[in-house]
Amino acid sequence: MPGANSSSLSPEFFILNGVPGLEDAHVWISLPFCLMYMIAVVGNCGLIYLIAHEEALHRPMYYFLALLSFTDVTLCTTTVPNMLCIFWFSFKKIGFNSCLVQMFFVHMLTGMESGVLMLMALDRYVAICYPLRYTTILTNPVIAKAGLATFLRSVMLIFPFTLLTKRLPYCRGTLIPHTYCDHMSVAKVSCGNAKVNAIYGLMVALLIGVFDICCISVSYTMILRAVVSLSSADARHKAFSTCTSHICAIVITYVPAFFTFFTHRFGGHTIPHHIHIIVANLYLLLPPTMNPIVYGVKTKQIRESVIKFLLGDKISIT
């Protein structure tokens, strides 16, 4: 087998085929992805810079937002440059170990993104339900420990993906019909039994995705009860408006994630494969692109920080 080590049946490289069936349109497909990537990098790096340098944004909510921005920009950077090389220059070859590294970071960072959204929901719960104790509960050490715990959870649950994938024999060829190394896309190239990979992948989805969604749901149930109990309509509107950006971020992240997850497992014969690939790429690109825009439009303090930065400290931020 070309590119394979015959003694271990581990290939030296894989061939990432891009979007199967749409090879002639690769250049056109790349244009919106490239634009989204540039917006994601500029927007998220800009948010991180503002939060780091603007004292008015040195609050728990914005620290979590900075963590989300860092996760998002790192996530799309692990896939998009390589994808653009496939689309523009037909650089489709990726080393076996490089593929495993990319696979680890893609899944680890998506798990991290989900965990940060869950932490942001808890932040909103504390801010609305315990406003007087908000800064004493969510101190900097607590925020750092929460972020570290989310990171370690993701690393420990995702690392076995690389071991399970590396143990498989690969004797069906080296062609992966995808733009990046996804766990099950790589496992399906194997001629061995990938059932353990599929079962473990489902377990991780439950341990990360379902757990985080349950925590978010409980947090917003408690928030809704607290907001409804407020006597003033203006207070209710103000309290709930602080959550709109986060709700938008949840929708932007989880809708394509659920579509990718369920169609990959249950809709393989009814949905064209190129739709799977395009949505899988949108799943990695849409949240990093949209989150800075959503928070920039919906959050007054960030809007004012941007204006202050552009106008050179000519306004004050409340």
Phi, psi and chi 1 to 4 in degrees:
 res  aa     phi    psi   chi1   chi2   chi3   chi4
   1 MET       -  126.1  179.9  179.3   66.3      -
   2 PRO   -60.0  136.4  -21.8   32.4      -      -
   3 GLY    75.8   11.4      -      -      -      -
   4 ALA  -117.5  150.4      -      -      -      -
   5 ASN   -89.8  112.7 -176.5  -35.5      -      -
   6 SER   -68.6  -23.7   58.0      -      -      -
   7 SER   -75.4  -31.6   62.8      -      -      -
   8 SER  -115.8   -6.6   63.4      -      -      -
   9 LEU    57.5   26.2  -66.7  178.0      -      -
  10 SER  -101.4  122.1  -67.5      -      -      -
  11 PRO   -69.6  152.9   26.3  -33.7      -      -
  12 GLU   -75.2  -27.9  -64.7  173.8    7.5      -
  13 PHE  -154.9  164.5   56.9   82.2      -      -
  14 PHE  -116.5  161.0  -73.8  119.2      -      -
  15 ILE  -112.3  113.5  -57.1  -64.4      -      -
  16 LEU   -86.2  118.1  -67.4  169.4      -      -
  17 ASN   -88.7    0.9 -160.5   34.4      -      -
  18 GLY    77.6 -131.9      -      -      -      -
  19 VAL  -105.2  101.3 -176.2      -      -      -
  20 PRO   -59.0  134.6  -21.0   32.2      -      -
  21 GLY    90.5  -14.6      -      -      -      -
  22 LEU  -123.7   31.0  -63.2  178.2      -      -
  23 GLU   -58.3  -37.4  -73.1   83.4   -0.2      -
  24 ASP   -68.7  -19.8  -66.9  -20.7      -      -
  25 ALA  -102.7   10.6      -      -      -      -
  26 HIS   -56.1  -41.9  -87.5  178.2      -      -
  27 VAL   -63.7  -43.1  173.1      -      -      -
  28 TRP   -68.3  -38.2  -64.6  106.7      -      -
  29 ILE   -64.3  -33.9  -65.7  171.0      -      -
  30 SER   -67.9  -27.3   71.4      -      -      -
  31 LEU   -62.9  -51.3  -63.3 -180.0      -      -
  32 PRO   -65.5  -34.2   18.7  -29.6      -      -
  33 PHE   -65.2  -41.2  -74.7  147.9      -      -
  34 CYS   -64.1  -44.6 -179.0      -      -      -
  35 LEU   -61.3  -45.0  178.6   60.9      -      -
  36 MET   -61.3  -40.0  -68.4  172.2   71.0      -
  37 TYR   -64.5  -43.1  178.4   61.3      -      -
  38 MET   -63.6  -41.4  -70.9 -170.0  -66.3      -
  39 ILE   -62.8  -41.8  -66.7  171.4      -      -
  40 ALA   -62.9  -45.3      -      -      -      -
  41 VAL   -65.8  -49.2  170.9      -      -      -
  42 VAL   -64.8  -45.6  172.6      -      -      -
  43 GLY   -64.4  -47.8      -      -      -      -
  44 ASN   -72.3  -40.0  -74.5  -72.2      -      -
  45 CYS   -65.1  -36.1  -69.8      -      -      -
  46 GLY   -64.2  -42.0      -      -      -      -
  47 LEU   -62.4  -44.6  -93.6 -178.3      -      -
  48 ILE   -61.3  -42.3  -66.4  169.4      -      -
  49 TYR   -62.8  -46.1  176.8   85.0      -      -
  50 LEU   -61.2  -45.9  -77.9  177.1      -      -
  51 ILE   -65.2  -35.6  -67.3  167.6      -      -
  52 ALA   -72.1  -34.0      -      -      -      -
  53 HIS  -104.6  -15.2  -71.5   83.4      -      -
  54 GLU   -99.6  113.4 -175.3   54.2   61.8      -
  55 GLU   -61.3  -32.3 -170.1  174.0  -11.2      -
  56 ALA   -64.5  -18.4      -      -      -      -
  57 LEU   -99.8    9.7  -59.3 -179.8      -      -
  58 HIS   -84.7   68.1  -69.6  178.1      -      -
  59 ARG  -133.6  157.9  -60.5  174.4 -174.4  175.1
  60 PRO   -52.6  -44.0  -28.2   34.7      -      -
  61 MET   -56.0  -41.3  170.3 -175.4  170.7      -
  62 TYR   -80.1  -27.9  -58.9  109.9      -      -
  63 TYR   -63.8  -43.4  -68.6  145.7      -      -
  64 PHE   -64.3  -37.7  -73.5  125.7      -      -
  65 LEU   -64.1  -40.0  177.9   57.4      -      -
  66 ALA   -62.7  -39.8      -      -      -      -
  67 LEU   -64.3  -40.7 -178.0   57.0      -      -
  68 LEU   -63.6  -42.9  179.8   66.2      -      -
  69 SER   -63.4  -42.8  -67.5      -      -      -
  70 PHE   -62.6  -43.3  177.4   77.9      -      -
  71 THR   -62.2  -44.4  -57.5      -      -      -
  72 ASP   -63.6  -47.7  -80.1  -14.7      -      -
  73 VAL   -69.3  -32.6   75.8      -      -      -
  74 THR   -69.2  -40.1  -51.8      -      -      -
  75 LEU   -60.6  -51.5  173.3   59.3      -      -
  76 CYS   -70.4  -25.4   59.1      -      -      -
  77 THR   -72.9  -23.5  -60.1      -      -      -
  78 THR   -72.0  -17.8   61.3      -      -      -
  79 THR  -122.3  -40.9   58.4      -      -      -
  80 VAL   -65.7  -47.4  176.2      -      -      -
  81 PRO   -56.2  -42.5  -27.3   36.6      -      -
  82 ASN   -66.1  -39.0 -172.5   63.6      -      -
  83 MET   -63.0  -41.6  177.6 -177.6   68.4      -
  84 LEU   -66.3  -33.6  -66.1  177.7      -      -
  85 CYS   -64.7  -35.7  -73.6      -      -      -
  86 ILE   -65.9  -46.9  -65.7  170.5      -      -
  87 PHE   -68.9  -40.1  -71.6  161.0      -      -
  88 TRP   -91.5  -39.7  -69.4  -15.3      -      -
  89 PHE  -119.6    1.7  -49.7  113.8      -      -
  90 SER    57.8   33.0  -65.2      -      -      -
  91 PHE   -82.5   83.9  -68.5  164.8      -      -
  92 LYS   -96.9  -11.0  -60.1 -178.2  177.1 -177.8
  93 LYS   -82.6  134.8 -174.3 -176.6  -67.2 -173.4
  94 ILE  -137.7  133.1 -176.6  170.5      -      -
  95 GLY   -60.8  151.6      -      -      -      -
  96 PHE   -57.7  -50.2  179.3   66.5      -      -
  97 ASN   -67.7  -36.3  -71.1  -32.1      -      -
  98 SER   -63.0  -37.6  -62.1      -      -      -
  99 CYS   -63.2  -43.1 -176.2      -      -      -
 100 LEU   -65.0  -38.0  -66.1 -177.7      -      -
 101 VAL   -65.1  -45.5  169.7      -      -      -
 102 GLN   -61.2  -43.4 -174.5 -172.8   54.5      -
 103 MET   -59.2  -43.7 -179.9 -174.4   71.5      -
 104 PHE   -61.1  -48.5  168.5   76.0      -      -
 105 PHE   -68.0  -37.4  -83.5  103.5      -      -
 106 VAL   -60.1  -50.0  166.2      -      -      -
 107 HIS   -75.9  -35.0  -68.5  -71.9      -      -
 108 MET   -64.7  -42.4 -174.2  -86.9  -72.3      -
 109 LEU   -74.1  -32.3  -70.3  166.8      -      -
 110 THR   -67.7  -37.2   52.8      -      -      -
 111 GLY   -65.8  -38.8      -      -      -      -
 112 MET   -64.5  -41.6 -177.5   76.3 -178.9      -
 113 GLU   -59.7  -44.1 -177.2 -180.0   48.4      -
 114 SER   -62.1  -42.3  176.6      -      -      -
 115 GLY   -64.6  -38.4      -      -      -      -
 116 VAL   -67.8  -38.2  174.5      -      -      -
 117 LEU   -61.5  -36.9  -73.1  172.7      -      -
 118 MET   -66.2  -42.8 -179.0  -97.2  -67.5      -
 119 LEU   -62.6  -36.6  -67.0  178.5      -      -
 120 MET   -68.0  -33.2  -66.3  173.9   79.2      -
 121 ALA   -66.3  -42.1      -      -      -      -
 122 LEU   -64.3  -37.0  -63.6  176.7      -      -
 123 ASP   -59.8  -45.1  166.1   77.9      -      -
 124 ARG   -65.0  -36.5  -67.6  -62.7   82.4 -153.2
 125 TYR   -62.5  -47.2  163.8   70.1      -      -
 126 VAL   -65.3  -41.3  175.3      -      -      -
 127 ALA   -63.9  -36.9      -      -      -      -
 128 ILE   -90.3  -39.3  -68.5  172.8      -      -
 129 CYS   -86.2  -26.3  -62.9      -      -      -
 130 TYR  -133.3   60.7  -57.9   98.2      -      -
 131 PRO   -61.2  -35.2   22.0  -33.1      -      -
 132 LEU   -73.4  -21.5  -61.1  179.6      -      -
 133 ARG  -107.9    8.5  -62.1  172.5   56.2 -163.1
 134 TYR   -55.0  -54.1  178.0   53.0      -      -
 135 THR   -75.2  -20.2   54.5      -      -      -
 136 THR   -84.1  -27.1   57.8      -      -      -
 137 ILE   -79.5  -50.6  -66.4  174.7      -      -
 138 LEU   -95.8   71.4  -68.4  176.8      -      -
 139 THR   -79.3  168.2   60.0      -      -      -
 140 ASN   -58.2  -43.2  -72.0  -13.1      -      -
 141 PRO   -62.3  -37.7  -24.8   34.9      -      -
 142 VAL   -65.2  -42.6  168.9      -      -      -
 143 ILE   -62.6  -43.8  -66.4  169.2      -      -
 144 ALA   -63.3  -43.2      -      -      -      -
 145 LYS   -65.9  -39.1  -71.0  174.9 -175.6  177.0
 146 ALA   -64.1  -43.4      -      -      -      -
 147 GLY   -64.2  -41.7      -      -      -      -
 148 LEU   -65.1  -41.5  179.5   61.1      -      -
 149 ALA   -62.9  -40.2      -      -      -      -
 150 THR   -64.3  -41.3  -56.3      -      -      -
 151 PHE   -63.8  -48.4  170.6   73.5      -      -
 152 LEU   -64.6  -38.4  -68.2  176.2      -      -
 153 ARG   -57.8  -46.4  179.5 -166.6   69.6  163.9
 154 SER   -65.2  -44.8 -164.1      -      -      -
 155 VAL   -61.6  -48.3  168.7      -      -      -
 156 MET   -66.2  -34.9  -70.6 -172.1  -67.9      -
 157 LEU   -80.0  -29.5  -71.8  174.8      -      -
 158 ILE   -90.0  -30.4  -61.7  -57.5      -      -
 159 PHE   -54.5  -39.9 -175.8   71.4      -      -
 160 PRO   -58.2  -22.6  -28.8   37.5      -      -
 161 PHE   -54.3  -44.4  -81.7  170.7      -      -
 162 THR   -66.6  -39.0   58.6      -      -      -
 163 LEU   -68.1  -43.8  -58.0  179.6      -      -
 164 LEU   -65.2  -35.8  -68.3  171.5      -      -
 165 THR   -76.2  -37.6  -55.3      -      -      -
 166 LYS   -68.4  -27.9 -166.9  166.9 -173.4  175.7
 167 ARG   -75.3  -17.0   71.3  177.3  176.5   84.8
 168 LEU   -73.8  145.4  -66.2  171.1      -      -
 169 PRO   -83.4  144.1   29.4  -32.5      -      -
 170 TYR  -122.9   98.7  -65.0   87.9      -      -
 171 CYS  -126.9   12.2   49.9      -      -      -
 172 ARG   -99.9    4.6  -69.5  179.3 -179.8  169.3
 173 GLY   115.0 -175.7      -      -      -      -
 174 THR  -123.1   10.4   57.1      -      -      -
 175 LEU   -85.8  121.8 -174.5   65.8      -      -
 176 ILE  -110.7  116.9  -61.6  175.1      -      -
 177 PRO   -78.9   68.1   29.2  -32.8      -      -
 178 HIS  -157.1  170.9 -145.5  -56.0      -      -
 179 THR   -97.1  -13.0   57.0      -      -      -
 180 TYR  -149.6  170.5   61.9   87.6      -      -
 181 CYS   -85.2   97.0  -68.5      -      -      -
 182 ASP   -92.8  146.0  171.2   74.9      -      -
 183 HIS   -52.3  -57.3  173.1 -131.9      -      -
 184 MET   -74.4  -27.7  -73.0  -49.8  -60.8      -
 185 SER   -64.6  -39.7  -64.3      -      -      -
 186 VAL   -70.8  -44.2  175.8      -      -      -
 187 ALA   -61.3  -33.8      -      -      -      -
 188 LYS   -70.2  -18.2  -74.2  179.0  179.1  177.9
 189 VAL   -74.4  -22.4  177.4      -      -      -
 190 SER   -67.8  151.9  167.1      -      -      -
 191 CYS   -97.7    5.6   54.3      -      -      -
 192 GLY   -94.1 -173.1      -      -      -      -
 193 ASN   -86.5  110.4 -173.1   -7.8      -      -
 194 ALA   -97.6   15.7      -      -      -      -
 195 LYS   -62.6  -38.5 -173.7  177.0  -69.0 -173.8
 196 VAL   -62.0  -40.5  174.4      -      -      -
 197 ASN   -60.5  -44.0  -65.7   63.8      -      -
 198 ALA   -65.4  -42.2      -      -      -      -
 199 ILE   -67.0  -44.5  -67.7  172.0      -      -
 200 TYR   -65.6  -37.9 -174.8   73.0      -      -
 201 GLY   -60.5  -40.4      -      -      -      -
 202 LEU   -66.3  -40.3 -175.2   61.0      -      -
 203 MET   -61.7  -42.8  -73.5  175.1   55.3      -
 204 VAL   -65.0  -40.6  169.9      -      -      -
 205 ALA   -59.6  -38.4      -      -      -      -
 206 LEU   -71.0  -43.8  -67.6  173.2      -      -
 207 LEU   -69.2  -31.7  -70.8  171.4      -      -
 208 ILE   -98.1  -63.2  -67.6 -179.8      -      -
 209 GLY   -63.5  -53.2      -      -      -      -
 210 VAL   -67.1  -41.0  174.1      -      -      -
 211 PHE   -60.7  -46.6  174.5   79.8      -      -
 212 ASP   -65.2  -40.8  -70.1  -14.8      -      -
 213 ILE   -65.1  -38.2  -69.8  169.5      -      -
 214 CYS   -63.3  -43.6  -73.2      -      -      -
 215 CYS   -63.6  -41.3  -71.1      -      -      -
 216 ILE   -63.5  -42.9  -69.0  169.8      -      -
 217 SER   -64.1  -44.3  -59.9      -      -      -
 218 VAL   -63.3  -42.5  170.7      -      -      -
 219 SER   -59.9  -45.9  -64.7      -      -      -
 220 TYR   -74.7  -25.2  -88.0  100.4      -      -
 221 THR   -64.5  -45.3  -60.0      -      -      -
 222 MET   -66.3  -38.5  -58.8  -60.6  -71.1      -
 223 ILE   -62.6  -44.5  -72.0  169.9      -      -
 224 LEU   -61.6  -41.6 -171.7   59.9      -      -
 225 ARG   -62.9  -41.1  -71.3  178.1   57.4 -173.4
 226 ALA   -68.2  -40.2      -      -      -      -
 227 VAL   -68.1  -42.2  170.1      -      -      -
 228 VAL   -63.6  -32.1  169.1      -      -      -
 229 SER   -75.7  -10.5   66.7      -      -      -
 230 LEU   -69.7  140.2  -65.8  173.5      -      -
 231 SER   -77.9  -32.5   57.5      -      -      -
 232 SER   -92.0  132.8  167.4      -      -      -
 233 ALA   -64.8  -35.9      -      -      -      -
 234 ASP   -65.9  -40.5 -176.2   60.9      -      -
 235 ALA   -65.4  -39.7      -      -      -      -
 236 ARG   -62.1  -44.6  -70.9 -163.8  -65.2  -92.0
 237 HIS   -64.4  -43.5  178.1  -94.2      -      -
 238 LYS   -64.5  -41.3 -174.8  176.3  179.7 -179.6
 239 ALA   -65.7  -44.3      -      -      -      -
 240 PHE   -75.0  -28.0 -165.1   71.2      -      -
 241 SER   -65.3  -25.2   65.6      -      -      -
 242 THR   -70.2  -13.7   64.0      -      -      -
 243 CYS   -99.6  -10.8  -58.9      -      -      -
 244 THR   -63.2  -40.3   53.8      -      -      -
 245 SER   -61.4  -43.4  -60.1      -      -      -
 246 HIS   -67.1  -38.6 -176.6 -115.2      -      -
 247 ILE   -63.0  -41.5  -67.2  171.0      -      -
 248 CYS   -61.5  -42.8  -70.0      -      -      -
 249 ALA   -62.5  -38.9      -      -      -      -
 250 ILE   -62.8  -47.2  -68.3  169.4      -      -
 251 VAL   -62.2  -45.7  172.5      -      -      -
 252 ILE   -61.9  -34.6  -69.3  166.9      -      -
 253 THR   -82.6  -48.7  -59.4      -      -      -
 254 TYR   -83.3  -27.3  -77.0  112.4      -      -
 255 VAL   -63.1  -53.8  167.8      -      -      -
 256 PRO   -65.7  -29.4   18.8  -28.6      -      -
 257 ALA   -64.4  -46.4      -      -      -      -
 258 PHE   -65.8  -39.3  -80.5  130.4      -      -
 259 PHE   -60.6  -47.6 -178.9   88.3      -      -
 260 THR   -61.7  -45.3  -59.5      -      -      -
 261 PHE   -64.4  -49.6  179.7   80.9      -      -
 262 PHE   -75.2  -39.2  -73.7  111.8      -      -
 263 THR   -69.8  -32.2   56.4      -      -      -
 264 HIS   -63.5  -32.5 -170.5   70.9      -      -
 265 ARG   -99.7  -32.2  -76.4  159.7  176.8   79.0
 266 PHE  -120.5  -11.2  -51.8  114.1      -      -
 267 GLY  -119.2   23.7      -      -      -      -
 268 GLY   -61.4  -29.2      -      -      -      -
 269 HIS   -98.0   -9.1  -58.7  -66.6      -      -
 270 THR  -107.6  -23.4   58.1      -      -      -
 271 ILE  -109.7  127.5  -61.6  175.4      -      -
 272 PRO   -54.4  145.3  -23.4   32.9      -      -
 273 HIS   -63.8  -34.0 -169.5   63.8      -      -
 274 HIS   -67.0  -26.7   64.3  -91.2      -      -
 275 ILE   -68.1  -41.0  -60.5  -63.4      -      -
 276 HIS   -55.3  -47.3  -76.0  -81.9      -      -
 277 ILE   -67.0  -44.8  -55.7  -56.3      -      -
 278 ILE   -63.8  -43.8  -68.9  172.3      -      -
 279 VAL   -67.3  -36.5  173.1      -      -      -
 280 ALA   -61.6  -37.4      -      -      -      -
 281 ASN   -72.1  -37.9  -78.6  -79.3      -      -
 282 LEU   -64.2  -35.1  -73.0  174.4      -      -
 283 TYR   -58.3  -35.7  163.3   48.7      -      -
 284 LEU   -86.0  -24.2  -60.2 -175.6      -      -
 285 LEU  -100.7  -32.9 -101.6  175.0      -      -
 286 LEU   -64.1  -49.0 -165.5   60.6      -      -
 287 PRO   -60.7  -46.1  -25.2   35.7      -      -
 288 PRO   -62.3  -29.9  -23.8   33.9      -      -
 289 THR   -76.4  -43.9  -56.6      -      -      -
 290 MET   -85.6  -32.4  -65.8  -56.6  -61.7      -
 291 ASN   -57.4  -46.0  -75.0  -17.7      -      -
 292 PRO   -62.6  -35.4  -20.3   31.7      -      -
 293 ILE   -67.3  -47.0  -62.7  172.9      -      -
 294 VAL   -61.1  -48.6  168.0      -      -      -
 295 TYR   -69.6  -32.3  -84.8   93.4      -      -
 296 GLY   -67.9  -36.5      -      -      -      -
 297 VAL   -80.1  -41.6  170.6      -      -      -
 298 LYS   -87.1  -21.4  -65.7  -76.0 -173.0 -179.8
 299 THR  -104.7  115.8  -50.5      -      -      -
 300 LYS   -60.1  -44.2  177.5 -176.0  175.7 -176.6
 301 GLN   -63.6  -37.2  -71.0   83.8   -8.5      -
 302 ILE   -71.0  -41.1  -67.5  177.1      -      -
 303 ARG   -57.2  -46.3  -73.4 -160.0  -49.3  -89.2
 304 GLU   -67.8  -33.8  -68.2 -179.2  -18.8      -
 305 SER   -65.9  -39.4  -66.3      -      -      -
 306 VAL   -64.6  -45.5  172.1      -      -      -
 307 ILE   -62.1  -42.7  -64.5  170.5      -      -
 308 LYS   -61.3  -41.4 -179.6 -179.8  177.6 -178.8
 309 PHE   -64.3  -43.5  174.6   77.6      -      -
 310 LEU   -71.2  -34.7  -65.6  175.8      -      -
 311 LEU   -92.5   -5.0  -62.7 -178.2      -      -
 312 GLY    74.9   56.7      -      -      -      -
 313 ASP    62.9   31.0  -63.6  -28.7      -      -
 314 LYS   -90.9   -7.8  -68.2 -178.8 -178.8  178.3
 315 ILE  -126.1  160.7   66.4  168.8      -      -
 316 SER  -106.7  149.0   60.7      -      -      -
 317 ILE  -104.7  130.1  -61.9  177.6      -      -
 318 THR   -92.8      -   55.7      -      -      -
